[in-house]
Amino acid sequence: MIALLKEAGLDDPTISWAVDLLYLFITACAAEQSVYVDKESEGQTEAGVVKALEDYYATVSAERYPMVFALRRQLMVGTGDERGSWALKVLINGILGTPAEIV
């Protein structure tokens, strides 16, 4: 990973922070995936877990959570692969365009 970031022309401080950020992303993905693994061991499918989330968002109060209510359908759009690919692109583009400012 460090070699790829170096090839992209990043400086050492940005590379060091980028590695940290990318590993945080990887860890977050693993933590989310572990929920599906746990639920599957309890006999639930990934589709069932997603459906439960969709059902929950359908009950959100428009008065109490107007922004979540407005986005409730969009919150569940896209596959895990689509969302993961987009997230990685956002991180990489942000890293490439934002040098670390270490003082």
C-alpha positions in Angstrom: 0.0 0.0 0.0 2.8 2.4 0.9 4.5 1.7 -2.5 1.3 2.5 -4.4 0.8 5.7 -2.5 4.5 6.6 -3.2 4.0 5.9 -6.9 1.0 8.2 -6.8 3.4 11.0 -5.9 2.4 11.5 -2.3 4.8 12.8 0.3 5.8 10.8 3.4 3.5 12.5 5.9 0.5 12.1 3.7 1.3 8.5 3.0 1.6 7.8 6.8 -1.8 9.3 7.5 -3.3 7.7 4.4 -2.3 4.3 5.5 -3.9 4.9 8.9 -7.1 6.1 7.2 -7.3 3.3 4.7 -6.8 0.7 7.5 -9.6 2.3 9.5 -11.8 1.9 6.4 -10.8 -1.8 6.1 -11.5 -2.3 9.8 -14.9 -0.6 9.6 -15.8 -2.9 6.6 -14.7 -6.0 8.6 -16.8 -4.9 11.6 -19.9 -4.4 9.4 -19.4 -7.7 7.7 -19.1 -9.4 11.1 -22.7 -8.4 11.8 -23.8 -10.4 8.8 -21.7 -13.4 9.9 -23.2 -13.2 13.4 -26.7 -13.0 12.1 -26.1 -15.9 9.7 -24.9 -18.0 12.6 -28.3 -17.2 14.2 -30.1 -18.4 11.1 -30.7 -15.1 9.5 -29.7 -14.2 5.9 -28.0 -11.0 4.8 -31.2 -10.2 2.9 -33.1 -10.6 6.1 -30.8 -8.2 8.0 -31.1 -5.6 5.2 -34.9 -6.0 5.2 -35.0 -5.4 9.0 -33.1 -2.2 8.4 -35.4 -1.1 5.7 -38.4 -1.8 7.9 -36.8 0.2 10.7 -36.2 3.2 8.4 -39.8 3.0 7.3 -40.9 3.7 10.9 -38.7 6.7 11.5 -40.6 9.8 12.7 -40.7 12.6 10.1 -41.1 15.1 13.0 -38.2 13.9 15.1 -35.8 12.9 12.3 -36.8 14.9 9.2 -33.6 14.4 7.3 -33.4 10.6 7.9 -37.1 10.4 7.0 -36.5 12.2 3.7 -33.6 9.9 2.8 -35.1 6.7 4.2 -35.3 4.9 0.9 -32.0 6.1 -0.4 -30.2 5.0 2.8 -30.6 1.4 1.6 -29.9 1.8 -2.1 -26.9 0.0 -3.7 -25.1 -3.2 -3.0 -22.3 -3.6 -0.5 -19.8 -3.8 -3.4 -21.2 -0.6 -5.0 -21.0 1.3 -1.8 -17.6 -0.1 -0.9 -16.2 0.8 -4.3 -17.6 4.3 -4.1 -16.3 4.8 -0.6 -12.8 3.7 -1.6 -12.8 6.1 -4.5 -13.8 8.9 -2.2 -11.0 8.1 0.2 -8.4 7.8 -2.5 -9.4 11.0 -4.3 -9.5 12.8 -1.0 -6.0 11.5 -0.1 -4.6 12.4 -3.5 -6.1 15.9 -3.2 -5.4 16.7 0.5 -1.8 16.7 1.6 -1.2 16.1 5.3 -0.5 19.3 7.2 1.8 18.1 10.0 3.1 20.9 12.1 
